[in-house]
Amino acid sequence: MTSATCLTGIRIWDGEELSDADALRFEGERITAVGDARELVAGATEIDCQGATAIPGLIDAHVHMELNPDDRAPPTRSDAGIYPHMRERARSMVEAGITTARDLGGGAWYELRLRDEIASGAIPGPRLICAGQPITCVGGHCHFWGGEAADLAAAEVVLQRQLTHGVDLIKVMASGGVMTRGSRPLAPQFDVETLSGIVEMAHQHGRQVAAHCHGTEAIEFAARARVNSIEHCSWVGPEGWASDYQDTVAALIVEHGAHVSPTVNKGWQRYLDNPTGKILPRLRHAYEHMLAKGVRFIASTDAGIPGVYHKDLPKALPVFAGISRMTNEQTLASATSTSADALGLSGTTGRLKPGLAADVLLVDGNPLEDLTALATPIGVWSRGRSVTPASGVCASP
C-alpha cells in the first residue's frame, strides 16, 4: 500500500490563487487533498513546514537537453557520449524545482530516451515533452539536426520521421536564428502556405506545433498558420532586436490562440542593468503592449544555448518579471498553470489540485512577494517522489 505524505503549516499558492488551506496531502503520484491540516494528517507522514510556501513545480517551456551551455559553437553532430551529461542536466533541473520541461530540438532523439527513463522512474528529472528534429529550410537554422525540408512534401517526410520516433509535438523554424552560420534571424524560412500545411499535418496527428520566430514577418506567418506557440517572438526588424513590434501582429497571435514563449533567461539581467540602452525600452514596449492585447506568456529560457544553464529557470523568473513588468503572480502562473494549459498538460500538472500530479516546489518565504525565493528550494516533489529532502523550516514531527 502506498503511504501518504502531508505537508502542514504551509502557505499554498495553487497555480492560480493563494489558498485558504494550510496542508497538502498526496499519495503515490497524485495530490489527494488540499485543506485543513487537522483533517488531512490522519494516516499520513506529516512534514511540518511552518513559514514555507508550496507552489506547483515549475515548467520551462523551451529547453534543449542535448546542448551544453559551456559550448560556444553549434554542434556538428549528435554523439551518444553526451547522454550521461543529459542525465545530469535533468537531475539538476528537478532538484531546482523544475518538474516539467519542453525540449524543442535535438539531432538524434536522445531526449526521447531521457524522457522515457525519467517517466519510468529509473532516473530523476522533469517530465519531458519532446519535439525531436526541428523542421527547417535547406541550410536553415539548426539544419545540423537533420530536419531540412525544401518544400511541404519534404517537410512531411521530416514530420513523419519524428512521429515514427514518438515525439510529443513538432517544432518548425519559421525564421532564421543566431546559432547557425548563414542564417538570418530577420528572414522567414517558410511562407504562410507551407507553415499552414505543416501545422495541419501535425494537428491531424494530435501534435502541437511550436514555431521558432525572431523576425516580425515570421511571427506574422506563424500566427496566421495557427501554430500553438511562438518561440522567442523577438520582433526583429531592420533596426535590430525588438525594434519592430506591431500591434496588428500581436492581435493575430491572440485571435489565433497561440501562446508566446519569450525565452527570457537570467542573463537578460544585463538589459535591466542598462536601462538607458536601446534593448530594454524596446522589450518593455513589446511585452507591455502584448499583455495589454491579451497575449498569454509561458516562461522559458532556451536552456542549453551558450551560457544558459538548464537549472536556472528559478533565477530567470525575477528577470522576466522585471523586464515585462508582470506581477509576481502573473510570472508564477506563466511558469505553472498557464504553461500547463499551453502544453496540453492542464489535466496533469501546473496546479496544486486534487487529482493532479504531486509536482510540488516548497520555498522558504513568499514568492508572491519576492521571486528570488524560488532560487533556494527547501523541498521538491516530482510526481510524488521526494527529489531533495525537505529541510530548513520543515521537519517530520
Secondary structure, DSSP 8 states (H G I E B T S, - for coil): ---EEEEES-EEB-SSSB-S--EEEEETTEEEEEE-HHHH-TTEEEEE-TTEEEEE-EEEEEE-TT--TT--S--SS--GGGHHHHHHHHHHHHHTTEEEEEE---SSSHHHHHHHHHHHTSS---EEEE--S-BB-TT-TTGGGS-B-SSHHHHHHHHHHHHHHT-SEEEEE-B--SSSTT--TTSBSS-HHHHHHHHHHHHHTT-EEEEEEEEHHHHHHHHHTT-SEEEEEEEEBTTBTT----HHHHHHHHHTT-EEE----GGGHHHHT-TTSSHHHHHHHHHHHHHHHT-EE-----BTSTT--TT-HHHHHHHHHHHH---HHHHHHHTTHHHHHHTT-TTTSSS--TTSB--EEEEES-TTT-GGGGGSEEEEEETTEEEE---TT-B--
